[in-house]
Amino acid sequence: MAKILIDCAICRGTGSRDADRKPPVCSICDGIGKLWVEEPFIQCNMCRGTGSRDRDYRPPICGICRGAGVVPLDRINSI
C-alpha cells in the first residue's frame, strides 16, 4: 500500500504541543508536524479527526488512531 504524508492531528502540523509553536515537542510526530499514513484512509470516527479524546487536543490520545486523526481502511476491517 502507498503512504502519504499528512499534517499531524495533535499539533496541526506545527511540531509543537503549544499554541505559540515552542517546545514541548509533539509526542505523536516527534516535532516534525507530519505523519506517514497508509492510503486509503478515513477520518477517525472516535476522535473525529482530532487525534485526541480531549477537547483541547491534549492527552489522552485517541486509542483508535493513536493521534493521527485518520485510520487506514484495512485497519477498520480488522477491528
The first five atom37 places (N, CA, C, CB, O) and aatype in JSON, in Angstrom:
{
  "aatype": [12, 0, 11, 9, 10, 9, 3, 4, 0, 9, 4, 1, 7, 16, 7, 15, 1, 3, 0, 3, 1, 11, 14, 14, 19, 4, 15, 9, 4, 3, 7, 9, 7, 11, 10, 17, 19, 6, 6, 14, 13, 9, 5, 4, 2, 12, 4, 1, 7, 16, 7, 15, 1, 3, 1, 3, 18, 1, 14, 14, 9, 4, 7, 9, 4, 1, 7, 0, 7, 19, 19, 14, 10, 3, 1, 9, 2, 15, 9],
  "atom_mask": [
    [1, 1, 1, 1, 1],
    [1, 1, 1, 1, 1],
    [1, 1, 1, 1, 1],
    [1, 1, 1, 1, 1],
    [1, 1, 1, 1, 1],
    [1, 1, 1, 1, 1],
    [1, 1, 1, 1, 1],
    [1, 1, 1, 1, 1],
    [1, 1, 1, 1, 1],
    [1, 1, 1, 1, 1],
    [1, 1, 1, 1, 1],
    [1, 1, 1, 1, 1],
    [1, 1, 1, 0, 1],
    [1, 1, 1, 1, 1],
    [1, 1, 1, 0, 1],
    [1, 1, 1, 1, 1],
    [1, 1, 1, 1, 1],
    [1, 1, 1, 1, 1],
    [1, 1, 1, 1, 1],
    [1, 1, 1, 1, 1],
    [1, 1, 1, 1, 1],
    [1, 1, 1, 1, 1],
    [1, 1, 1, 1, 1],
    [1, 1, 1, 1, 1],
    [1, 1, 1, 1, 1],
    [1, 1, 1, 1, 1],
    [1, 1, 1, 1, 1],
    [1, 1, 1, 1, 1],
    [1, 1, 1, 1, 1],
    [1, 1, 1, 1, 1],
    [1, 1, 1, 0, 1],
    [1, 1, 1, 1, 1],
    [1, 1, 1, 0, 1],
    [1, 1, 1, 1, 1],
    [1, 1, 1, 1, 1],
    [1, 1, 1, 1, 1],
    [1, 1, 1, 1, 1],
    [1, 1, 1, 1, 1],
    [1, 1, 1, 1, 1],
    [1, 1, 1, 1, 1],
    [1, 1, 1, 1, 1],
    [1, 1, 1, 1, 1],
    [1, 1, 1, 1, 1],
    [1, 1, 1, 1, 1],
    [1, 1, 1, 1, 1],
    [1, 1, 1, 1, 1],
    [1, 1, 1, 1, 1],
    [1, 1, 1, 1, 1],
    [1, 1, 1, 0, 1],
    [1, 1, 1, 1, 1],
    [1, 1, 1, 0, 1],
    [1, 1, 1, 1, 1],
    [1, 1, 1, 1, 1],
    [1, 1, 1, 1, 1],
    [1, 1, 1, 1, 1],
    [1, 1, 1, 1, 1],
    [1, 1, 1, 1, 1],
    [1, 1, 1, 1, 1],
    [1, 1, 1, 1, 1],
    [1, 1, 1, 1, 1],
    [1, 1, 1, 1, 1],
    [1, 1, 1, 1, 1],
    [1, 1, 1, 0, 1],
    [1, 1, 1, 1, 1],
    [1, 1, 1, 1, 1],
    [1, 1, 1, 1, 1],
    [1, 1, 1, 0, 1],
    [1, 1, 1, 1, 1],
    [1, 1, 1, 0, 1],
    [1, 1, 1, 1, 1],
    [1, 1, 1, 1, 1],
    [1, 1, 1, 1, 1],
    [1, 1, 1, 1, 1],
    [1, 1, 1, 1, 1],
    [1, 1, 1, 1, 1],
    [1, 1, 1, 1, 1],
    [1, 1, 1, 1, 1],
    [1, 1, 1, 1, 1],
    [1, 1, 1, 1, 1]
  ],
  "atom_positions": [
    [[0.82, -1.18, 0.0], [0.0, 0.0, 0.0], [0.87, 1.25, 0.0], [-0.94, 0.0, 1.2], [1.96, 1.26, 0.57]],
    [[0.38, 2.28, -0.63], [1.1, 3.55, -0.69], [0.89, 4.34, 0.59], [0.64, 4.36, -1.9], [-0.14, 4.23, 1.24]],
    [[1.88, 5.13, 0.93], [1.77, 6.0, 2.1], [1.79, 7.45, 1.64], [2.92, 5.74, 3.11], [2.39, 7.79, 0.62]],
    [[1.11, 8.28, 2.41], [1.03, 9.7, 2.1], [1.38, 10.48, 3.37], [-0.4, 10.08, 1.57], [1.1, 10.02, 4.48]],
    [[1.98, 11.63, 3.2], [2.37, 12.49, 4.31], [1.23, 13.47, 4.6], [3.7, 13.26, 3.99], [0.79, 14.2, 3.71]],
    [[0.74, 13.48, 5.85], [-0.34, 14.38, 6.25], [0.09, 15.19, 7.47], [-1.65, 13.59, 6.55], [1.04, 14.81, 8.17]],
    [[-0.6, 16.28, 7.73], [-0.35, 17.06, 8.95], [-0.74, 16.25, 10.17], [-1.13, 18.39, 8.92], [-1.76, 15.55, 10.17]],
    [[0.05, 16.33, 11.21], [-0.24, 15.68, 12.48], [-1.53, 16.31, 13.05], [0.97, 15.83, 13.49], [-1.66, 17.53, 13.1]],
    [[-2.45, 15.46, 13.48], [-3.72, 15.95, 14.01], [-3.55, 16.62, 15.37], [-4.72, 14.81, 14.12], [-4.27, 17.58, 15.67]],
    [[-2.63, 16.15, 16.18], [-2.47, 16.69, 17.53], [-1.87, 18.1, 17.5], [-1.59, 15.77, 18.36], [-2.4, 19.0, 18.15]],
    [[-0.79, 18.3, 16.77], [-0.14, 19.62, 16.75], [-0.56, 20.46, 15.55], [1.37, 19.45, 16.74], [-0.14, 21.61, 15.41]],
    [[-1.39, 19.89, 14.69], [-1.89, 20.58, 13.48], [-0.76, 21.02, 12.56], [-2.72, 21.78, 13.87], [-0.83, 22.07, 11.92]],
    [[0.28, 20.2, 12.5], [1.38, 20.47, 11.58], [2.46, 21.39, 12.09], [0.0, 0.0, 0.0], [3.38, 21.71, 11.35]],
    [[2.37, 21.84, 13.34], [3.36, 22.77, 13.87], [4.58, 22.08, 14.47], [2.73, 23.65, 14.92], [5.66, 22.67, 14.52]],
    [[4.43, 20.84, 14.92], [5.52, 20.13, 15.57], [5.6, 20.39, 17.06], [0.0, 0.0, 0.0], [6.42, 19.79, 17.75]],
    [[4.77, 21.29, 17.56], [4.79, 21.67, 18.97], [3.42, 21.42, 19.6], [5.19, 23.14, 19.14], [2.4, 21.48, 18.92]],
    [[3.42, 21.14, 20.88], [2.16, 20.95, 21.6], [1.58, 22.26, 22.09], [2.36, 20.01, 22.76], [0.45, 22.27, 22.58]],
    [[2.32, 23.37, 21.98], [1.85, 24.66, 22.45], [1.4, 25.53, 21.29], [2.95, 25.36, 23.24], [1.91, 25.41, 20.17]],
    [[0.45, 26.41, 21.55], [-0.09, 27.29, 20.51], [0.96, 28.27, 19.99], [-1.28, 28.06, 21.05], [0.87, 28.71, 18.84]],
    [[1.95, 28.61, 20.81], [2.98, 29.56, 20.37], [4.11, 28.89, 19.59], [3.56, 30.28, 21.57], [5.12, 29.52, 19.27]],
    [[3.93, 27.6, 19.3], [4.87, 26.81, 18.49], [6.25, 26.69, 19.1], [5.0, 27.4, 17.14], [7.25, 26.58, 18.39]],
    [[6.3, 26.71, 20.4], [7.55, 26.49, 21.11], [7.47, 25.14, 21.81], [7.83, 27.63, 22.14], [6.39, 24.57, 21.92]],
    [[8.61, 24.6, 22.27], [8.57, 23.33, 22.99], [7.55, 23.36, 24.11], [9.94, 22.98, 23.54], [7.32, 24.44, 24.64]],
    [[6.95, 22.29, 24.5], [7.4, 20.91, 24.25], [7.02, 20.39, 22.87], [6.83, 20.0, 25.3], [6.01, 20.77, 22.29]],
    [[7.86, 19.51, 22.38], [7.69, 18.91, 21.07], [6.5, 17.95, 21.11], [8.98, 18.17, 20.63], [6.27, 17.27, 22.11]],
    [[5.76, 17.9, 20.02], [4.62, 16.98, 19.89], [5.12, 15.54, 19.99], [3.86, 17.2, 18.55], [6.05, 15.16, 19.27]],
    [[4.52, 14.76, 20.85], [4.95, 13.38, 21.05], [4.46, 12.43, 19.96], [4.48, 12.89, 22.39], [4.97, 11.32, 19.84]],
    [[3.49, 12.85, 19.18], [2.96, 11.99, 18.12], [3.85, 12.03, 16.88], [1.53, 12.4, 17.76], [4.19, 10.99, 16.32]],
    [[4.24, 13.23, 16.45], [5.05, 13.36, 15.23], [6.52, 13.63, 15.53], [4.5, 14.48, 14.36], [7.31, 13.82, 14.59]],
    [[6.92, 13.66, 16.79], [8.29, 13.94, 17.21], [8.79, 15.3, 16.72], [9.21, 12.85, 16.71], [9.97, 15.45, 16.41]],
    [[7.89, 16.27, 16.64], [8.28, 17.62, 16.28], [8.36, 17.9, 14.79], [0.0, 0.0, 0.0], [8.68, 19.02, 14.39]],
    [[8.06, 16.92, 13.97], [8.14, 17.1, 12.52], [6.9, 17.82, 11.98], [8.3, 15.74, 11.83], [6.99, 18.6, 11.04]],
    [[5.74, 17.55, 12.59], [4.5, 18.16, 12.14], [3.77, 17.35, 11.09], [0.0, 0.0, 0.0], [2.66, 17.7, 10.7]],
    [[4.37, 16.27, 10.64], [3.79, 15.41, 9.6], [3.83, 13.96, 10.03], [4.54, 15.59, 8.26], [4.67, 13.55, 10.83]],
    [[2.9, 13.17, 9.49], [2.84, 11.74, 9.75], [2.64, 11.0, 8.43], [1.7, 11.41, 10.75], [1.94, 11.47, 7.54]],
    [[3.27, 9.83, 8.32], [3.03, 8.95, 7.17], [1.85, 8.05, 7.51], [4.31, 8.1, 6.81], [1.84, 7.41, 8.56]],
    [[0.86, 7.99, 6.63], [-0.28, 7.1, 6.81], [-0.52, 6.33, 5.52], [-1.56, 7.89, 7.22], [-0.25, 6.82, 4.43]],
    [[-1.03, 5.12, 5.68], [-1.32, 4.28, 4.52], [-2.6, 4.72, 3.85], [-1.41, 2.81, 4.92], [-3.6, 5.03, 4.51]],
    [[-2.57, 4.75, 2.53], [-3.78, 5.02, 1.76], [-4.44, 3.71, 1.4], [-3.46, 5.85, 0.49], [-3.73, 2.72, 1.24]],
    [[-5.71, 3.65, 1.26], [-6.7, 4.69, 1.55], [-6.96, 4.77, 3.05], [-8.0, 4.42, 0.79], [-6.79, 3.79, 3.77]],
    [[-7.38, 5.94, 3.5], [-7.68, 6.13, 4.91], [-8.94, 6.97, 5.05], [-6.49, 6.8, 5.65], [-9.37, 7.64, 4.11]],
    [[-9.52, 6.92, 6.24], [-10.7, 7.74, 6.55], [-10.46, 8.45, 7.87], [-11.99, 6.88, 6.6], [-9.6, 8.05, 8.66]],
    [[-11.23, 9.49, 8.1], [-11.15, 10.21, 9.37], [-11.56, 9.27, 10.5], [-12.05, 11.48, 9.36], [-12.5, 8.49, 10.36]],
    [[-10.84, 9.34, 11.6], [-11.15, 8.52, 12.77], [-12.5, 8.94, 13.33], [-10.03, 8.65, 13.85], [-12.73, 10.11, 13.62]],
    [[-13.39, 7.98, 13.49], [-14.74, 8.26, 13.99], [-14.75, 8.48, 15.5], [-15.67, 7.12, 13.64], [-15.61, 9.2, 16.01]],
    [[-13.79, 7.89, 16.2], [-13.77, 8.01, 17.66], [-13.41, 9.43, 18.1], [-12.78, 7.01, 18.25], [-14.08, 10.0, 18.97]],
    [[-12.36, 10.01, 17.51], [-11.93, 11.36, 17.9], [-12.36, 12.43, 16.91], [-10.41, 11.39, 18.05], [-12.1, 13.61, 17.12]],
    [[-13.02, 12.02, 15.84], [-13.49, 12.93, 14.78], [-12.35, 13.7, 14.13], [-14.5, 13.91, 15.34], [-12.49, 14.87, 13.77]],
    [[-11.2, 13.02, 13.99], [-10.06, 13.6, 13.29], [-9.15, 14.48, 14.11], [0.0, 0.0, 0.0], [-8.19, 15.03, 13.58]],
    [[-9.43, 14.62, 15.41], [-8.59, 15.49, 16.24], [-7.35, 14.78, 16.77], [-9.4, 16.02, 17.4], [-6.37, 15.43, 17.12]],
    [[-7.38, 13.45, 16.83], [-6.26, 12.69, 17.38], [-6.28, 12.58, 18.89], [0.0, 0.0, 0.0], [-5.46, 11.88, 19.48]],
    [[-7.22, 13.26, 19.52], [-7.29, 13.3, 20.98], [-8.71, 13.03, 21.45], [-6.81, 14.66, 21.51], [-9.67, 13.33, 20.75]],
    [[-8.83, 12.47, 22.62], [-10.14, 12.25, 23.22], [-10.58, 13.45, 24.04], [-10.11, 11.0, 24.1], [-11.68, 13.44, 24.61]],
    [[-9.74, 14.49, 24.11], [-10.0, 15.69, 24.9], [-10.26, 16.87, 23.96], [-8.81, 16.0, 25.85], [-9.71, 16.91, 22.86]],
    [[-11.08, 17.8, 24.36], [-11.44, 18.93, 23.5], [-10.3, 19.9, 23.25], [-12.59, 19.67, 24.1], [-10.31, 20.59, 22.23]],
    [[-9.32, 19.99, 24.14], [-8.22, 20.93, 23.91], [-7.01, 20.25, 23.26], [-7.8, 21.57, 25.23], [-5.9, 20.78, 23.3]],
    [[-7.23, 19.09, 22.65], [-6.21, 18.35, 21.89], [-5.02, 17.93, 22.74], [-5.73, 19.19, 20.75], [-3.91, 17.81, 22.23]],
    [[-5.24, 17.71, 23.99], [-4.21, 17.21, 24.89], [-4.49, 15.75, 25.19], [-4.15, 18.05, 26.21], [-5.56, 15.25, 24.86]],
    [[-3.55, 15.05, 25.81], [-3.82, 13.67, 26.19], [-5.08, 13.59, 27.02], [-2.64, 13.08, 26.97], [-5.38, 14.54, 27.74]],
    [[-5.82, 12.54, 26.96], [-5.41, 11.24, 26.4], [-5.53, 11.18, 24.87], [-6.24, 10.14, 27.01], [-6.5, 11.66, 24.29]],
    [[-4.53, 10.6, 24.26], [-4.51, 10.41, 22.82], [-5.55, 9.36, 22.45], [-3.09, 9.99, 22.33], [-5.77, 8.4, 23.2]],
    [[-6.19, 9.53, 21.31], [-7.19, 8.58, 20.84], [-6.57, 7.19, 20.69], [-7.79, 9.04, 19.49], [-5.52, 7.03, 20.07]],
    [[-7.22, 6.21, 21.27], [-6.72, 4.83, 21.22], [-6.94, 4.14, 19.89], [0.0, 0.0, 0.0], [-6.31, 3.12, 19.63]],
    [[-7.81, 4.67, 19.06], [-8.07, 4.04, 17.76], [-7.06, 4.49, 16.71], [-9.49, 4.38, 17.29], [-6.43, 3.65, 16.06]],
    [[-6.88, 5.8, 16.55], [-5.96, 6.31, 15.51], [-4.57, 6.61, 16.05], [-6.52, 7.56, 14.87], [-3.66, 6.92, 15.28]],
    [[-4.38, 6.52, 17.37], [-3.1, 6.79, 18.03], [-2.58, 8.2, 17.74], [-2.07, 5.77, 17.59], [-1.38, 8.41, 17.61]],
    [[-3.51, 9.16, 17.65], [-3.12, 10.55, 17.48], [-3.06, 11.04, 16.05], [0.0, 0.0, 0.0], [-2.88, 12.23, 15.83]],
    [[-3.19, 10.15, 15.08], [-3.08, 10.56, 13.67], [-4.32, 11.3, 13.17], [-2.84, 9.35, 12.8], [-4.22, 12.15, 12.29]],
    [[-5.47, 10.98, 13.72], [-6.72, 11.59, 13.26], [-7.37, 10.85, 12.1], [0.0, 0.0, 0.0], [-8.51, 11.13, 11.74]],
    [[-6.63, 9.91, 11.53], [-7.14, 9.1, 10.43], [-6.81, 7.63, 10.69], [-6.55, 9.56, 9.06], [-5.9, 7.31, 11.46]],
    [[-7.56, 6.74, 10.03], [-7.35, 5.3, 10.19], [-7.33, 4.67, 8.8], [-8.48, 4.66, 11.08], [-8.22, 4.91, 7.99]],
    [[-6.3, 3.85, 8.5], [-6.27, 3.15, 7.22], [-7.49, 2.22, 7.09], [-4.96, 2.34, 7.06], [-7.89, 1.58, 8.06]],
    [[-8.05, 2.14, 5.9], [-9.24, 1.32, 5.69], [-9.01, -0.14, 6.02], [-9.7, 1.44, 4.26], [-9.91, -0.8, 6.55]],
    [[-7.84, -0.67, 5.73], [-7.59, -2.08, 6.03], [-7.6, -2.34, 7.53], [-6.26, -2.51, 5.44], [-7.9, -3.46, 7.96]],
    [[-7.27, -1.34, 8.33], [-7.33, -1.49, 9.78], [-8.77, -1.48, 10.28], [-6.53, -0.37, 10.47], [-9.09, -2.17, 11.25]],
    [[-9.64, -0.72, 9.63], [-11.05, -0.69, 10.0], [-11.66, -2.08, 9.84], [-11.82, 0.35, 9.15], [-12.45, -2.52, 10.67]],
    [[-11.3, -2.74, 8.77], [-11.85, -4.08, 8.51], [-11.39, -5.11, 9.52], [-11.47, -4.53, 7.13], [-12.05, -6.13, 9.7]],
    [[-10.27, -4.86, 10.19], [-9.75, -5.83, 11.16], [-10.18, -5.55, 12.59], [-8.25, -5.85, 11.1], [-9.9, -6.35, 13.48]],
    [[-10.86, -4.42, 12.82], [-11.29, -4.07, 14.2], [-12.56, -4.8, 14.53], [-11.51, -2.54, 14.36], [-13.09, -4.65, 15.63]]
  ]
}
